[in-house]
Amino acid sequence: MLLSQRWGIVHISTGDIFRRAIREQTAEGKVAQPYIAKGQLVPDEVVNDIVASRFRSEDVPREFILDGYPRTAPQARNLDVVLKENHLGLDGVIFLDVDDKEIIKRLAGRWNCPNTACLETFNTFQKIPAVAGVCDSCGSKLIQREDDREDTVRQRLEVFHQVNDALLAHYENQKLLVRVSGKGDIGTIYQDLEKKLSARKSAARET
Ligand SMILES: [Zn+2]
């Protein structure tokens, strides 16, 4: 988002594409809607169709940042086809690299207040409740989502890496991959990102 603002180019997030397709009740939107409503992962084919339809619409931007897509190698292959049809290409693919320890800390440290009138969230590493296991705001007993339990997080990470490694390899082969460390605050991350992108741009001009 920060990048699109500073560079003045269109930001297309998968979330926006989905919301638009659902709002306009397009054929693809109708297929995707039930998955999103149930909070389920939308299958590759459905995501691919919906992104492809965005690029068939009348206001296809020539310069854009695609956010949240592709997430898998099959999605990346689909995007290659869609871009080719539109005579578009990618300048780079940014991978924000956050190490597993940090992800486990962020997710597995998360505790939620089950009181529907409160729904406060805590983190045992950053936002620690004054009394362990108890909500500061309403005094309810905190719960941990099944998804956030450390063993579940580790399993999810394992699946993520299997899928993600194939995705990274796809763009590594195309020499498009730009790895940025997700360590530190947003300012530091952004500076590093911009430096790497500028370096790519000037390298591209020289060849
Ligand atoms: Zn509470």
Boltz pocket constraint, residues with backbone or C-beta under 6 A from the ligand:
constraints:
  - pocket:
      binder: B
      contacts: [[A, 113], [A, 114], [A, 115], [A, 118], [A, 119], [A, 120], [A, 135], [A, 136], [A, 137], [A, 138], [A, 139], [A, 140]]
      max_distance: 6.0
